[in-house]
Amino acid sequence: MIDDEIIDQIAQGVFQIMLEIELVRGENTVTSDGLWATIRIDGAWSGSVALVFSAELARNAACRMLKLSPDEVTDADELEVAAELANMIGGNLKSLLPSPSQLSLPVVSLQNASGSEYSQIASLSGFEGSLGVCIATNGAN
């Protein structure tokens, strides 16, 4: 399994570099409320990675990535940006796992659409909102 600190560093790095949003480690209090962007990794290691965005972070991330004002951002923009961030963070995590492996396309919803039980959770927050990074493994990894 990937170390919690590595998960934090990857998520923090993507948000800092791509969006200039600073997130710091908080309490492990990811709720089911929010925008869920889930991506599967299948191969030598199988499981899923889910990002759970607070409403504020979903909006602010879309504003930053698409260079729009909050009034211009649509729900579709938030979904698109959440999917792209899940792809970036999932790809970084995949590179640390045993090969070979494949990354799925992200699925974005307002709930835990995968139905997975997440065994590893990192909670990050900042002035722009909060993010949960959840990992579920399938079978004997």
C-alpha positions in Angstrom: 0.0 0.0 0.0 1.1 3.6 -0.6 2.2 5.6 2.4 -0.3 8.3 3.6 2.4 10.9 3.4 3.1 10.1 -0.3 -0.7 10.3 -1.0 -0.7 13.8 0.7 2.4 14.9 -1.3 0.9 13.8 -4.6 -2.5 15.5 -4.1 -0.9 18.6 -2.6 1.6 18.8 -5.5 -1.1 18.5 -8.2 -3.3 21.2 -6.6 -0.3 23.5 -6.0 1.3 23.1 -9.5 -1.9 23.0 -11.6 -4.2 25.3 -9.6 -2.1 27.3 -7.2 -4.3 25.9 -4.4 -2.5 25.0 -1.1 -3.9 22.1 0.8 -2.6 20.8 4.2 -3.2 17.5 6.0 -6.2 17.6 8.3 -8.3 15.2 10.3 -9.4 12.0 8.5 -13.0 13.2 8.3 -14.1 12.6 4.7 -17.8 12.7 4.4 -20.0 11.2 1.7 -21.3 14.6 0.9 -19.5 16.2 -2.0 -18.4 15.6 -5.6 -16.8 12.1 -6.0 -14.3 11.6 -8.8 -13.3 7.9 -8.9 -10.7 6.2 -11.1 -9.9 2.4 -11.1 -6.4 0.9 -11.3 -6.3 -2.7 -12.6 -3.4 -5.0 -13.0 -0.8 -6.3 -10.5 -2.5 -4.1 -8.0 -6.3 -3.6 -8.3 -8.4 -1.0 -6.6 -9.8 2.5 -6.9 -8.9 6.0 -6.0 -11.6 8.5 -5.1 -11.3 12.2 -4.7 -14.1 13.7 -2.6 -14.4 17.5 -3.2 -16.2 19.9 -1.0 -18.6 22.1 -2.9 -16.2 25.0 -2.4 -13.2 23.2 -3.6 -15.0 21.9 -6.7 -16.0 25.4 -7.7 -12.6 27.0 -6.9 -10.7 24.3 -8.7 -12.9 24.8 -11.8 -12.4 28.6 -11.6 -8.6 28.2 -11.4 -8.2 25.5 -14.0 -10.5 27.0 -16.6 -9.7 30.6 -15.7 -13.3 31.6 -15.1 -15.0 33.7 -12.5 -17.2 31.8 -10.0 -20.3 33.1 -11.7 -19.2 31.7 -15.1 -18.4 28.1 -13.7 -21.1 25.6 -14.5 -21.8 22.2 -12.9 -20.4 20.6 -16.0 -17.2 22.5 -15.6 -16.9 21.2 -12.0 -17.4 17.6 -13.2 -14.8 18.0 -15.9 -12.2 19.5 -13.7 -12.8 16.9 -10.9 -12.4 14.1 -13.5 -9.1 15.6 -14.8 -7.7 16.0 -11.3 -8.7 12.4 -10.5 -6.8 11.3 -13.6 -3.7 13.3 -12.6 -3.6 12.1 -9.0 -4.6 8.5 -10.0 -1.8 8.4 -12.6 0.8 9.6 -10.1 -0.4 6.9 -7.6 -0.4 4.2 -10.4 3.3 5.0 -11.1 4.1 3.9 -7.6 2.3 0.5 -7.8 3.5 -2.8 -9.2 3.4 -3.1 -13.0 1.6 -3.9 -15.2 -1.5 -1.8 -14.6 -4.1 0.1 -16.4 -5.9 3.3 -15.4 -9.6 3.6 -16.2 -11.5 6.8 -17.2 -12.7 8.7 -14.2 -16.3 8.6 -13.1 -17.7 11.7 -11.4 -20.9 11.7 -9.3 -22.5 13.2 -6.2 -22.0 10.0 -4.2 -19.7 7.0 -3.8 -20.8 5.4 -7.1 -18.3 2.6 -6.9 -19.8 1.2 -3.7 -16.3 0.5 -2.5 -15.2 0.5 1.1 -12.2 2.8 1.3 -9.5 1.6 3.6 -7.1 4.5 3.3 -8.2 8.0 3.6 -6.3 11.3 3.5 -8.1 14.5 4.4 -6.7 17.8 3.0 -8.0 21.3 3.4 -7.2 24.9 2.8 -8.9 28.3 2.2 -10.3 27.1 -1.0 -12.2 24.0 0.5 -11.5 20.4 1.4 -10.5 17.2 -0.4 -10.6 13.6 0.7 -8.3 11.1 -1.1 -9.7 7.6 -0.6 -8.2 4.3 -1.7 -9.9 0.9 -1.9 -8.2 -2.4 -2.7 -9.8 -5.3 -4.5 -8.8 -8.9 -3.5 -5.4 -9.9 -2.3 -3.0 -7.1 -3.2 
